[in-house]
Amino acid sequence: MVPAKRARLPERLPKKTKRVLQGEISNVNVSVNVSFKAGTLQTKKNEWKKLTSDKWILETIQGYRIEFWKEPFQYTSPKVIDFGKMQNAIVDDEVLDLLEKAISECSYKAAISETLSVCGNDILKNSSTIIRFMKGMFRAFPPTPKYAFTWDVGQLLVFLSNLWPTNDLSLKDLTLKLTALLALCTAQRVQTLHFLKLSLLSDFGDYIVFTINELLKTSKPGQKLKFIRLDRFTNQKLCVVNTLKSYIERTKNSRKSDSLLISYKLHTQVTSSTIARWLKEVLSLSGIDTSVFTAHSYRGASTSKAYSSGLSLSDVLKTANWTNAKTFFRFYNRDCSVSFSNTVLA
């Protein structure tokens, strides 16, 4: 195998050029999050030529724009580049500049180290400046979850129970009710609800099973097909099986798709975005703040309610297709936002 070429930074660079490159020198590897500012890479193409003569890198930066809260796709890692000692000075200057401006956009120390490792320099992994910077950022901007609490499932159930009887509901209201009940009773992502098909429905009387034959977010080679089970509930107003059968009966003559959830206007298959919008609309109609909670919050609200009500952790993980309990406790298990004092006095 032919060793990768190494391009070296010139021994001396004009001060102005050095400042221009401060925001870009650590962005050679764009496959990780980076804390330093850049902008459109190709606009500084001539400056990059002063850093490296590697044709592969110069061609790669064409058309790329660094977005620091995302991870742009790059299928091949750049070749190792040795910029020499000047990289230390440039990175230290940039970090100090960020400290002075109290800029909060930063990535994990490991991501910074990974970004800088493309230069073939391990010294910065123990850089006192970066360590001090990251500690300061942690104290000033401690990490917080998207949701510190979740909404009250009971509030949503009160609204859904009022959508009764199903035969008197408009197709839109019936669709919204079924979609919300599916999200609550399955704790699945919107993507999974989008893949539910009538041809893969099995009715066992007391429960219904949907087989999922599509690739999901967590699908891996060698895994068995996923299935979703819906059980009957004693309260007919909130029974997902009863609502599902009413929905199928209502749409059997007008539907134009095998997908379970179809448009209540065109009767054709809908996208995941449409289903997410329906779920959010139900939250809004229930009086839940949709400026805080999104469609994905159903997953956390339902599993948190089930776990706090006594369902075993293993059953919660199995229902939501989580293999690690840390995922549930770190990202989804949240306390309800119901006032403690109001609950006690009620």
C-alpha positions in Angstrom: 0.0 0.0 0.0 1.4 3.4 -1.0 1.8 5.6 2.1 -0.3 8.8 2.1 1.5 12.0 1.2 2.0 14.6 3.9 1.8 18.2 3.2 3.6 20.6 5.5 2.6 24.1 6.5 5.2 26.7 5.3 7.6 27.7 8.1 6.3 31.2 8.0 3.0 32.7 7.1 1.9 36.4 7.1 0.1 37.4 10.2 -3.0 38.3 8.2 -3.1 34.8 6.5 -2.7 33.2 9.9 -5.7 34.9 11.2 -7.8 34.0 8.1 -6.9 30.3 8.6 -7.6 30.2 12.3 -11.2 29.2 11.7 -10.4 26.6 9.1 -7.2 24.8 10.0 -8.8 22.4 12.4 -11.7 21.7 10.0 -9.8 19.5 7.6 -11.8 16.5 8.8 -15.4 17.5 8.4 -16.8 14.1 9.5 -17.0 15.3 13.2 -18.4 18.2 15.0 -16.0 21.1 15.2 -16.2 24.2 17.5 -14.3 26.6 15.3 -15.9 28.9 12.8 -15.5 28.4 9.1 -18.2 29.2 6.7 -18.1 28.0 3.1 -14.9 26.2 2.6 -14.6 26.7 -1.1 -14.5 30.5 -0.8 -11.0 30.1 0.8 -9.7 27.7 -1.7 -6.6 29.7 -2.4 -5.8 29.8 1.3 -6.1 26.1 1.6 -3.5 25.7 -1.2 -1.0 27.4 1.1 -1.7 24.7 3.7 -1.5 21.6 1.5 -0.9 20.5 -2.1 -2.9 17.3 -1.6 -5.3 17.2 -4.6 -7.7 15.0 -2.8 -8.3 17.5 0.0 -8.5 20.5 -2.3 -11.2 18.7 -4.3 -13.0 17.5 -1.3 -13.6 20.9 0.2 -15.4 22.0 -3.0 -19.1 22.6 -2.2 -18.8 21.8 1.5 -20.2 24.1 4.1 -19.5 23.5 7.8 -22.7 23.3 10.0 -21.5 22.9 13.5 -24.7 21.4 14.9 -24.7 18.7 12.2 -22.3 16.1 10.9 -21.8 16.4 7.1 -21.4 13.2 5.2 -18.0 12.2 4.2 -17.4 8.6 3.3 -13.6 8.6 3.3 -11.3 10.1 5.9 -8.8 12.7 4.7 -5.2 11.8 4.4 -3.0 12.5 7.4 -1.4 16.0 7.1 1.5 17.1 9.2 1.2 20.9 9.7 4.1 21.1 12.1 4.4 23.2 15.2 2.5 26.2 13.9 -0.7 24.3 14.4 -0.3 24.5 18.1 -0.1 28.3 18.1 -3.0 28.7 15.7 -5.3 26.5 17.7 -4.3 28.0 21.0 -5.0 31.5 19.6 -8.4 30.4 18.4 -9.4 28.8 21.7 -8.3 31.8 23.7 -10.3 34.0 21.3 -13.4 31.8 22.0 -12.8 32.1 25.7 -12.6 35.9 25.5 -15.8 36.1 23.5 -17.6 33.5 25.7 -18.8 31.6 22.6 -20.8 28.6 23.5 -20.6 26.6 20.3 -18.2 23.8 21.2 -17.9 20.0 20.8 -16.7 17.4 23.1 -13.0 17.2 23.9 -12.9 13.8 22.1 -14.4 15.4 19.0 -11.8 18.1 19.0 -9.0 15.6 19.5 -10.4 13.5 16.6 -10.6 16.5 14.4 -7.0 17.5 15.2 -5.7 13.9 14.9 -5.9 14.2 11.1 -2.8 16.4 11.4 -0.8 13.6 12.9 -0.3 15.5 16.1 -1.3 14.0 19.5 0.1 16.8 21.6 -3.2 18.7 21.6 -5.1 15.9 23.2 -3.4 17.1 26.5 -3.5 20.7 25.6 -3.9 22.7 28.8 -5.7 25.5 26.8 -8.3 23.1 25.4 -8.8 21.4 28.8 -9.3 24.8 30.5 -11.7 25.8 27.7 -13.9 22.7 28.0 -14.1 23.0 31.8 -15.1 26.6 31.5 -17.7 25.8 28.9 -19.1 23.0 31.1 -19.5 25.4 34.1 -21.0 28.2 32.0 -23.2 26.0 29.8 -23.9 22.6 31.6 -25.4 20.0 29.3 -29.2 19.7 29.5 -31.7 17.2 28.0 -34.2 18.3 25.5 -37.0 17.6 28.0 -36.5 18.1 31.7 -40.1 16.8 32.3 -42.8 15.4 30.2 -46.5 16.1 29.7 -49.3 14.4 31.6 -50.6 11.4 29.7 -53.9 11.6 31.6 -54.6 15.0 30.1 -54.3 13.6 26.6 -56.5 10.6 27.5 -59.3 12.9 28.7 -59.3 14.5 25.3 -59.2 11.2 23.4 -62.0 9.7 25.5 -64.3 12.7 24.5 -63.8 11.6 20.9 -66.6 9.1 21.2 -68.5 7.3 19.8 -66.2 6.6 16.9 -69.2 6.2 14.4 -70.1 9.8 15.0 -66.6 11.2 14.5 -65.4 12.8 11.3 -62.7 10.9 9.4 -60.2 13.5 10.5 -61.0 13.2 14.2 -61.0 9.4 13.9 -57.6 9.5 12.2 -56.2 11.8 14.8 -57.5 9.6 17.6 -56.2 6.4 16.2 -52.7 7.9 15.5 -52.4 9.2 19.0 -53.5 5.9 20.5 -51.1 4.0 18.3 -48.2 6.3 19.5 -49.2 5.9 23.1 -49.8 2.1 23.1 -46.8 1.2 21.1 -44.2 3.7 22.2 -42.8 3.6 18.7 -41.2 6.2 16.5 -43.2 7.9 13.8 -41.2 6.0 11.2 -42.6 2.7 12.6 -46.2 4.0 12.5 -45.6 5.0 8.9 -44.7 1.4 8.0 -47.9 -0.2 9.4 -49.7 -2.0 6.6 -53.1 -3.7 6.4 -51.6 -6.7 4.5 -49.4 -7.4 7.4 -52.1 -7.2 10.0 -53.1 -10.4 12.0 -56.3 -10.3 14.1 -56.3 -12.7 17.0 -59.5 -11.5 18.6 -58.3 -10.1 21.9 -55.2 -8.5 20.2 -53.9 -7.4 16.8 -50.4 -7.9 15.5 -48.6 -5.9 12.8 -45.5 -7.3 11.3 -42.9 -4.7 10.2 -41.0 -5.8 7.0 -39.2 -2.5 6.5 -35.8 -1.3 7.6 -36.2 0.7 10.8 -33.7 3.1 12.4 -32.4 0.4 14.7 -32.5 -2.5 12.2 -29.3 -4.6 12.0 -28.2 -7.5 9.7 -29.5 -10.8 11.0 -32.3 -9.4 13.1 -35.7 -10.9 13.1 -38.7 -9.0 11.7 -40.2 -6.6 14.2 -43.8 -6.9 15.2 -46.2 -4.6 17.1 -49.0 -6.0 19.4 -52.1 -4.0 20.2 -54.3 -5.4 23.0 -57.9 -4.7 23.8 -58.7 -2.3 26.6 -61.7 -2.5 28.9 -62.5 1.2 28.4 -64.0 1.2 24.9 -63.5 4.9 24.6 -59.7 4.4 24.8 -59.4 1.0 23.2 -56.9 1.1 20.4 -58.2 -2.2 18.9 -61.8 -0.9 18.8 -60.6 2.5 17.3 -58.5 0.7 14.7 -61.3 -1.6 13.5 -63.6 1.4 13.2 -61.0 3.2 11.2 -60.5 0.3 8.8 -64.2 -0.1 8.3 -64.6 3.6 7.6 -61.8 3.8 5.0 -62.1 0.4 3.3 -64.1 1.7 0.3 -62.1 4.9 -0.3 -58.5 4.0 0.6 -55.9 3.9 -2.2 -53.0 2.5 -0.3 -52.1 -0.6 1.7 -50.7 1.6 4.5 -52.8 1.7 7.6 -52.7 5.5 8.1 -53.9 7.4 5.0 -54.9 10.9 4.2 -58.4 11.8 5.4 -58.8 14.0 2.3 -57.1 12.2 -0.6 -57.2 8.7 1.0 -53.6 8.0 -0.1 -50.5 7.1 1.8 -49.1 9.9 4.0 -45.5 10.6 4.9 -43.9 10.4 8.3 -43.9 14.2 8.5 -47.7 14.2 8.1 -48.1 11.6 10.9 -45.8 13.7 13.1 -48.0 16.8 12.4 -51.1 14.9 13.4 -49.6 13.8 16.7 -48.5 17.3 17.4 -52.0 18.6 16.6 -53.6 16.2 19.1 -51.2 17.5 21.8 -52.3 21.1 20.9 -56.0 20.2 21.0 -55.4 18.5 24.4 -53.9 21.7 25.8 -50.3 20.5 25.9 -47.7 23.1 25.0 -46.5 22.2 21.5 -43.8 24.9 21.5 -42.0 22.6 24.0 -43.1 19.1 23.1 -43.0 17.5 19.6 -44.4 14.3 18.1 -41.5 12.3 19.4 -42.4 13.2 23.0 -45.1 10.5 22.9 -42.4 7.9 23.1 -41.0 9.3 26.3 -44.3 10.2 27.9 -45.8 6.7 27.4 -42.8 4.8 28.5 -42.4 7.0 31.6 -46.0 6.6 32.5 -45.8 2.8 32.1 -42.6 2.5 34.1 -43.9 4.7 37.0 -47.1 2.7 37.0 -45.3 -0.5 37.8 -44.5 -2.1 34.4 -41.2 -3.9 34.6 -38.1 -2.3 33.0 -37.6 -5.3 30.7 -41.1 -4.9 29.3 -40.6 -1.2 28.8 -37.4 -1.8 26.9 -38.9 -4.6 24.8 -41.9 -2.6 23.8 -39.9 0.5 22.8 -37.2 -1.7 21.1 -34.4 -0.5 23.4 -31.5 -2.8 24.1 -29.9 -0.7 26.8 -31.6 0.6 29.9 -29.3 3.7 29.8 -31.1 4.9 26.7 -34.4 5.0 28.5 -33.2 6.5 31.7 -31.0 9.1 30.0 -33.2 10.3 27.2 -36.8 9.3 27.8 -37.7 8.6 31.5 -39.0 11.9 32.8 -41.3 13.1 35.6 -44.7 14.3 34.7 -45.2 18.1 34.7 -48.4 17.8 36.8 -48.2 20.1 39.9 -47.5 18.1 43.1 -49.5 20.4 45.3 -52.5 20.4 43.0 -52.4 16.6 43.0 -52.3 16.4 46.8 -55.2 18.9 47.2 -57.4 17.3 44.5 
